[in-house]
C-alpha cells in the first residue's frame, strides 16, 4: 500500500481555482506521468492520462474522473485604505471566512487575511447575524498606492490554510473537495501498475466543476469512453449532520445510486465491494448527484456513469476533513473493478431497476 499522504498534502498546498487550474494540473501531471502511457490536456485544461489495456484493439475504454478545481475568491474592487472587496468563485460559505489566511494572485503572490469590519460600519439590518461575503474584506497589509500597482479587479484569491494532520488518520485543509478524489484516482493508477486490464483507462482531472461541470462535459465528449466512474466528496457525519444522506468518516467510500447513475454499474460496484469486503455505504441521490457524472451521463448519446463518494466533513470551508482510509479504499475499489472488466461487458449492461 502506497502512502498517499505526501501527494495529498502537495495537492492541498497548490492553488487551482475554477478557471485557474494550471498550477494544480502541473502537480498532478508530474505524479501521473510514470503511471500512464500518454498524458495530454484538453483545450479547456483538463488533464487526460491514458493507460493502455491488454485486450485486442480496438479496445473499449473506461473514464475515471475527479475534478481538480477548487472554490475561492476573486477581487471585485479596492476599497478606501487599500482593502480588497471580493466575490466567490464557486459556492463559498462566508460564515467561516473571517480570520482565514489567503493568497492574492496578483502581479505577484501576496499573503492576506479575510477581515470583518466592525459592527458600527456594517448595515444595521445585519445585526448579530453572520456578515455576508459582500461586506467582508481582504487585507494584504500594503498601502493603497502599492496595492494599485500589484492587484487588479479579477485577480483570484485562494485559501492558504496549510493542511493539518488530525488524529485517527484524518486530514483537515482547504480544497479537499475534490483533491481527495484526485488522490483516489492516483491510488487506482498505482494499483493498476501490477494488474492486467483488458480495457483502456482514461484518468481525467477535470476543470471548472465548481462553476458548471465544464471540464467533464468537454472531456467526456472528446474521449467518448464506454463507461465513466466519477469520484467526488460526499457528506460525512459530524456536528449537525447526522441525517440519512450523511455517512461515517473512516468507514469507507459510498457507492451512489439514483437516476444520475446507471443501475448496472451501481450493482457491479456494490457487489464487488461486498465480495472484497471493502467497507462502504450506499448513498442515494434522488435527483442531480451534484457531481461530474451529471455531465458524463448526458454527453453525446449518453455514457453509462457511476459515482463513488468520499465522506467529507465541513464541505466548502477551508477546514474540510477527510479520512485517508476512505481515499485508499475508493482507489482500490476502482482498480479492482477495472481489472475485472471483460471485453464483452458492454454487451451485458442494460438499464434495469
Buried (B, 14 or more C-beta within 10 A) or exposed (E): EEEBBEBBBBBBBBBBBBBBBEEBBEBBBEBBEEBBEEBEBBEBBBBBBBBBBEBEEEBBBBBBBBBBBBBBBBBEEBEEEBBBBBEBBBEBBBEBBBEBBBBBBBEEEBEBBBBBBEEEEBEEEEEEEEBEBEBBBBBBEBEEEEBEEBBEEEBBBBBBBEBEEEEEBBBBBBBBBBBBBBBBBBBBBBBBEEEEBBBBBBBBBBBBBBBEBBBBBBBBBBBEBBBBBBBBBBBBBBEEBEEEEBBBBBBBBBBBBBEBBBBBBBBBBBEBBEEEEBEBBEBEBEEEBBBBBBBBBBBEEEBBBBBBBBBBBBBBBBBBBBBBBBBBBBBBBBBBBBBBBEEEBEEEBEEEE
